[in-house]
Amino acid sequence: MHKDLREYAGEYGIALSDGQIGQFARYETLLLQWNERMNLTAITDEQGIRIKHFLDSLLVASVVQLPQAAALLDVGTGAGFPGVPLKILRQDLSLTLMDSLRKRVAFLEELSRELDQDNQCVHARAEELGRQPQWREVFSIVTARAVSALPSLCEYCLPFVRVGGVFVALKGPSIDAEVRDAENAMKQLGARLEDVKSLDLPDGSKRTFVLIQKISQTPAKFPRRGVRITKYPL
């Protein structure tokens, strides 16, 4: 039986108000409208969007503590996941959305206006922005829901995390080998594995959250150029 987003979220201990449900409905409408003009998502059915995009994003709040007014950076955010749903849940968050495709950033800017969110939408590549002093180690929480392997994802994202902050990687079900492969990257980048948490989504799929804590400053030589990150992972 199909349920609405409020019911799905409630099963994971996440309470949504009428106003928040209205924002998600507006989000869904805009996502589908823009998706007709450009590729934002392959998931276009109502239940798929609610579970695989909205609920999946909200679950970050159930696996990691989001400090009050925390500065959150969503790297490679695409259509705004998980950052925008987390901001709907927690309006106090200071949200920065980063993506390398200008057209997606245009969508994020309109989405932010429509949802009355004061998000900073940035058109940039993570490996370039991460070398700029004003962006390094200033975020309490950094998220990424990306297909990159975890060693590479760590190098893209950890330079942005302040010491004491957390990088949350949203990954699929089979993660053990990836986590082992990323141990050296974490060490070199000034971080350590905090926890790995898996949750079953209502459609039967599994989401794994890899929580990585920043324990010391990332050396200035990281991140390297994008080609080297991919070709020669740490």
C-alpha positions in Angstrom: 0.0 0.0 0.0 1.3 3.4 -0.9 1.8 5.9 1.9 2.5 9.6 2.0 5.8 11.1 3.0 4.6 12.0 6.5 3.8 8.3 7.2 7.1 7.1 5.7 9.1 9.6 7.7 7.2 8.9 10.9 8.3 5.2 10.7 11.9 6.4 11.2 11.0 8.8 14.0 11.0 11.9 11.8 8.0 14.2 12.3 6.9 16.5 9.4 4.4 19.4 9.7 1.7 20.4 7.2 3.9 23.3 6.1 6.9 20.9 5.5 4.7 18.5 3.5 3.6 21.4 1.4 7.2 22.3 0.7 8.0 18.8 -0.4 4.9 18.9 -2.7 6.2 22.1 -4.3 9.7 20.5 -4.6 8.3 17.5 -6.4 6.4 19.7 -8.8 9.4 21.8 -9.7 11.7 18.8 -10.0 9.3 17.2 -12.5 8.8 20.4 -14.5 12.5 21.1 -14.8 13.2 17.4 -15.5 11.3 17.8 -18.8 14.0 20.3 -19.9 17.1 18.7 -18.5 18.2 15.5 -16.8 17.7 16.0 -13.1 16.4 12.5 -12.1 15.6 9.2 -13.7 13.0 8.6 -10.9 9.8 10.3 -11.8 7.0 8.3 -10.1 5.5 9.7 -6.9 6.5 6.9 -4.6 10.0 6.8 -6.1 10.5 10.5 -5.4 9.1 10.2 -1.9 11.2 7.2 -0.9 14.4 7.4 -3.0 14.9 11.1 -2.9 13.0 12.8 0.0 13.0 10.1 2.6 16.5 8.9 1.7 17.7 12.5 2.3 15.8 13.0 5.5 17.4 9.9 7.0 20.7 11.7 7.3 19.1 13.5 10.3 18.4 10.2 12.0 22.0 8.9 11.7 24.0 12.0 12.6 23.5 14.8 15.0 23.0 18.1 13.2 24.1 20.9 15.5 21.8 24.0 15.8 22.5 26.4 13.0 25.1 24.1 11.6 26.9 25.0 8.3 26.1 22.2 5.9 27.7 21.7 2.5 26.2 19.3 0.0 28.8 18.3 -2.6 27.7 17.2 -6.0 24.1 17.9 -4.9 22.5 17.4 -8.3 18.8 18.2 -7.8 19.4 19.1 -4.1 19.7 15.8 -2.4 20.2 15.4 0.5 20.7 19.1 1.3 17.3 20.7 0.5 15.1 18.1 2.2 17.3 18.5 5.3 16.8 22.2 5.2 13.0 21.7 4.9 13.3 19.6 8.1 15.7 22.0 9.8 15.3 25.6 8.7 18.1 26.6 11.1 20.7 24.9 9.0 23.0 27.2 6.9 23.0 25.3 3.6 25.4 25.5 0.7 24.7 23.5 -2.4 27.6 22.8 -4.8 27.3 21.3 -8.3 29.6 21.2 -11.3 26.8 21.7 -13.9 25.6 25.3 -14.3 22.1 24.2 -15.4 21.6 22.3 -12.2 22.7 25.3 -10.2 20.0 27.3 -12.0 17.4 24.8 -10.9 18.7 24.9 -7.3 18.5 28.7 -7.3 14.9 28.7 -8.4 14.1 25.9 -6.0 15.6 27.8 -3.1 13.5 30.9 -4.0 10.3 28.8 -4.3 10.9 27.2 -0.9 12.0 30.5 0.7 15.4 29.0 1.6 18.4 31.3 1.8 20.7 28.7 0.3 24.1 29.5 -1.2 24.1 27.8 -4.6 27.7 27.4 -6.0 28.7 26.3 -9.5 32.1 24.7 -9.0 34.1 21.5 -9.0 34.9 20.2 -5.5 38.6 19.6 -6.2 38.9 23.3 -7.3 36.8 24.9 -4.6 38.5 22.8 -1.9 41.9 24.4 -2.6 40.5 27.9 -1.9 41.3 29.1 1.6 37.9 30.6 2.3 36.2 27.3 1.7 38.5 25.0 3.6 37.5 23.5 6.9 34.5 25.8 7.5 31.6 23.3 7.5 30.3 21.3 10.5 28.6 18.8 8.2 29.5 17.8 4.6 27.2 15.4 2.7 27.6 13.6 -0.6 25.3 11.2 -2.3 27.6 10.3 -5.2 28.6 7.4 -7.2 32.4 8.0 -6.7 34.3 5.4 -4.8 34.8 6.3 -1.1 38.6 6.9 -1.3 38.0 9.5 -4.0 34.9 10.9 -2.3 36.9 11.5 0.9 39.5 13.6 -1.0 36.8 15.6 -2.6 34.8 16.3 0.6 37.1 16.2 3.7 39.0 19.4 2.9 35.7 21.3 3.5 35.0 19.7 6.9 36.2 21.7 10.0 38.1 19.8 12.7 35.5 18.1 14.9 33.0 18.1 12.0 31.6 15.1 10.1 31.5 14.0 6.5 28.4 11.8 5.7 28.7 9.7 2.6 25.4 8.2 1.4 26.2 4.8 -0.2 24.5 1.7 -1.4 24.3 -1.7 0.4 27.7 -3.3 -0.2 30.2 -1.0 1.4 32.7 -3.1 3.5 35.4 -3.3 0.8 35.0 0.4 0.0 35.4 1.4 3.6 38.6 -0.7 3.9 39.9 0.9 0.7 39.3 4.3 2.1 41.2 3.9 5.4 44.4 5.2 4.0 42.6 8.2 2.4 41.0 9.1 5.7 44.3 8.9 7.6 46.1 11.1 5.0 43.3 13.7 5.0 43.1 14.0 8.8 40.0 11.9 9.5 38.8 8.6 10.9 35.9 6.4 10.5 33.2 7.1 13.1 30.5 4.7 12.2 28.7 2.9 9.4 24.9 2.7 9.6 22.6 0.8 7.3 18.8 1.4 7.0 16.2 -0.4 4.9 14.0 1.8 2.9 10.3 1.1 2.5 10.8 -0.2 -1.1 13.2 -2.9 0.1 16.4 -1.1 -1.0 19.2 -0.5 1.5 21.0 2.8 2.3 24.3 2.9 4.0 25.6 6.0 5.7 29.4 6.2 6.3 30.2 8.7 9.0 33.7 10.1 8.9 35.0 12.4 11.6 37.6 15.1 11.0 40.3 14.9 13.7 43.1 17.1 12.3 43.7 19.6 9.5 43.8 18.3 5.9 47.3 18.9 4.5 47.5 21.7 1.9 48.4 19.4 -0.9 44.9 18.0 -0.9 42.6 17.8 -2.8 44.7 17.0 -5.9 43.6 17.6 -9.4 40.5 15.7 -10.4 42.3 13.3 -12.8 44.8 12.3 -10.2 42.0 11.7 -7.6 40.3 9.3 -9.9 43.4 7.6 -11.5 45.5 7.4 -8.3 43.2 7.1 -5.3 44.8 7.5 -1.9 
